[in-house]
Amino acid sequence: MTRIEEGLKIDQASIVRLESDRLRVDVAPEVGGRIVNLTELDSGYQFLWHNPRLELEKLTPGSEYDPNFYGGIDELLPNDIPEQINGIDSPDHGELWTTALDYQVDGESLVVEGVLPLCGLKYRRRLTLRAGEPVIDVDYLIENTTDERREFLWKLHAALRISEGDLIACPARTGRVVDPEWSRWTRPEPFEWPVIEGQHANRIPALDGTMDFLFIYDLTEGRVSWKSAAHAKMFEYRFDTDVFPYVWYFASYGGFDDHYVAILEPCTTMPLSVNEAAGLGQCSVLGPGEKIETRVTIYAGPLTE
């Protein structure tokens, strides 16, 4: 049985808490539906990274993302970099992360939803904790409520606590550096994941002042995970590759604002620009009234093979 508690607050934001026999999950509907905390009850282990310099609060639409990078699990919709898409000026890291969503408790599930004011995409997410398992089932609806075609990026964005030696596991054939200025690696050509320049890109280094920013693709399964032998813990996204054919991986090992964090990012789109991706046929597209419905599962529990 899942217990759901309303009326809580973290810093400046209201929180809804879901708790099963295995996990406790705090959600902030008014902050884009961000999952703020994800805690394993038996051990008290917190999977999610938080920026110690920031409080959780609702920000003004159009705010710059990097100085306000709080952590937890948020999502990017309908874009990453600021650009004009389908004639609409789309702000930094999209609209969703600064949109206050409505919510309702539906039995043992929490539903958050809203319409993004600029692009007119409807976003709905139903979050359900499985009994007896450290698993969250997340059911999504993205719908084009306008009378015009919409090209967009939709990206999951889990910021995780890391330690030296942790492993990023993804059943993929190919990797590529997004931008050498934001990565340990200088090679611009695609490489056979996970080995680049004779080293394993999927091993977390020490806090050494570097970063990684990679595309990971040609997936054989819809999975990407963080595994820690030191903590005997694992976080994994499981998803439909027809919806999310790419994984982006951004990590700071001290190189970005001194943060030590890894972000797992299943994504509908590659490369960074939605306009460029649209020209390649590599982004989400919905005509008027069309929708995407899909399920993503999150495993957050003991390390498994």
Long-range contacts (C-beta under 8 A, 24 or more apart in sequence): 1-108, 1-131, 2-108, 2-109, 2-128, 2-129, 2-131, 4-105, 4-108, 4-110, 6-105, 10-36, 10-37, 10-56, 11-55, 11-56, 11-57, 12-55, 12-56, 12-57, 12-58, 13-56, 13-57, 13-58, 16-103, 16-105, 16-110, 18-110, 18-127, 18-129, 19-129, 20-129, 20-130, 20-131, 21-131, 21-132, 22-129, 22-130, 22-132, 22-133, 22-134, 22-135, 22-301, 23-129, 23-134, 23-136, 23-300, 23-301, 25-127, 25-129, 25-136, 27-103, 27-110, 27-112, 27-127, 28-56, 29-100, 29-101, 29-102, 29-103, 29-112, 30-58, 30-100, 30-101, 31-56, 31-57, 31-58, 31-59, 31-74, 31-97, 31-100, 32-74, 32-75, 32-96, 32-97, 32-98, 32-99, 32-100, 32-101, 33-74, 33-75, 33-96, 33-101, 33-103, 33-112, 33-123, 33-125, 34-70, 34-72, 34-73, 34-74, 34-97, 35-72, 35-73, 35-74, 36-72, 37-72, 38-72, 38-73, 38-235, 38-298, 38-300, 40-134, 40-233, 40-300, 40-301, 45-231, 45-233, 46-161, 47-160, 47-161, 47-233, 47-235, 47-300, 48-72, 48-73, 48-158, 48-159, 48-160, 48-161, 49-159, 49-160, 49-161, 49-162, 49-259, 49-261, 50-159, 51-259, 58-98, 58-100, 59-97, 59-98, 60-98, 61-91, 61-95, 61-98, 61-99, 61-117, 62-91, 62-92, 62-98, 63-91, 63-92, 63-98, 64-92, 65-92, 65-93, 65-97, 66-256, 66-257, 69-159, 69-257, 69-259, 71-159, 71-261, 72-159, 73-156, 73-157, 73-158, 73-159, 74-157, 75-154, 75-155, 75-156, 75-157, 76-153, 76-154, 76-155, 76-157, 77-116, 77-121, 77-123, 77-142, 77-152, 77-153, 77-154, 77-155, 78-116, 78-119, 78-121, 78-150, 78-152, 78-153, 78-154, 78-274, 79-152, 79-153, 79-274, 80-153, 80-155, 80-272, 80-274, 81-272, 81-273, 83-273, 83-274, 83-275, 84-275, 85-119, 85-151, 85-152, 85-274, 85-275, 86-119, 86-148, 86-149, 86-150, 86-151, 88-118, 88-119, 89-118, 90-118, 90-119, 90-274, 91-118, 94-153, 95-119, 96-123, 99-123, 113-141, 115-145, 119-146, 119-150, 119-152, 120-144, 120-145, 120-146, 120-150, 121-145, 121-150, 121-152, 121-286, 122-291, 133-301, 134-299, 134-300, 134-301, 134-302, 135-297, 135-298, 135-299, 135-300, 135-301, 136-297, 136-298, 136-300, 137-295, 137-297, 138-295, 138-296, 138-297, 138-298, 139-293, 139-294, 139-295, 140-292, 140-293, 140-294, 140-295, 140-296, 141-291, 141-292, 141-293, 142-284, 142-286, 142-291, 142-292, 143-286, 143-289, 143-290, 143-291, 143-292, 144-286, 144-287, 144-288, 144-289, 144-290, 144-291, 145-289, 146-288, 147-288, 148-288, 149-285, 149-286, 149-287, 149-288, 150-285, 150-286, 150-287, 151-274, 151-275, 151-277, 151-278, 151-283, 151-284, 151-285, 152-268, 152-269, 152-274, 152-283, 152-284, 152-285, 152-286, 153-267, 153-268, 153-269, 153-274, 153-277, 153-283, 153-284, 154-267, 154-268, 154-269, 154-284, 154-292, 155-248, 155-265, 155-266, 155-267, 155-268, 155-269, 156-237, 156-239, 156-244, 156-264, 156-265, 156-266, 156-267, 156-296, 157-263, 157-265, 158-235, 158-237, 158-263, 158-264, 158-265, 158-298, 159-261, 159-262, 159-263, 160-226, 160-235, 160-261, 160-262, 160-263, 160-264, 161-261, 162-204, 162-226, 162-228, 162-251, 162-260, 162-261, 162-262, 163-204, 163-228, 163-230, 163-231, 164-204, 164-205, 164-206, 164-207, 165-203, 165-204, 165-228, 165-229, 165-230, 166-203, 166-204, 166-226, 166-227, 166-228, 166-229, 166-230, 166-262, 167-202, 167-203, 167-204, 167-226, 167-227, 167-228, 167-229, 168-194, 168-202, 168-203, 168-204, 168-224, 168-225, 168-226, 168-227, 168-249, 168-262, 168-264, 169-202, 169-223, 169-224, 169-225, 169-226, 169-227, 170-194, 170-202, 170-216, 170-219, 170-223, 170-224, 170-225, 170-247, 170-249, 171-219, 171-220, 171-221, 171-223, 172-216, 172-217, 172-218, 172-219, 172-220, 172-247, 173-217, 173-218, 173-219, 173-220, 174-216, 174-217, 174-218, 175-201, 175-214, 175-215, 175-216, 175-217, 176-214, 176-215, 176-217, 177-213, 177-214, 178-213, 178-214, 178-215, 178-248, 178-271, 178-272, 179-213, 182-211, 182-212, 182-213, 182-250, 182-256, 183-211, 183-212, 183-213, 183-214, 184-210, 184-211, 184-212, 185-212, 204-251, 204-253, 204-262, 205-253, 206-253, 207-253, 207-254, 207-260, 208-253, 208-254, 209-253, 209-254, 209-255, 210-253, 210-254, 210-255, 211-250, 211-251, 211-252, 211-253, 211-255, 211-256, 212-249, 212-250, 212-251, 212-253, 213-248, 213-249, 213-250, 213-251, 214-248, 214-249, 214-250, 215-246, 215-247, 215-248, 215-249, 215-270, 215-271, 216-246, 216-247, 216-248, 216-249, 217-245, 217-246, 217-247, 217-270, 219-245, 219-246, 219-247, 222-266, 224-249, 224-264, 224-266, 225-264, 225-299, 226-262, 226-264, 227-303, 228-303, 229-303, 231-303, 232-302, 232-303, 233-300, 233-301, 233-302, 233-303, 234-299, 234-300, 234-301, 234-302, 234-303, 234-304, 235-264, 235-298, 235-299, 235-300, 236-298, 236-299, 236-300, 237-264, 237-266, 237-296, 237-297, 237-298, 238-296, 238-297, 238-298, 238-299, 239-266, 239-294, 239-296, 239-297, 240-294, 240-295, 240-296, 243-268, 243-292, 243-294, 244-268, 245-270, 245-282, 246-270, 246-282, 266-296
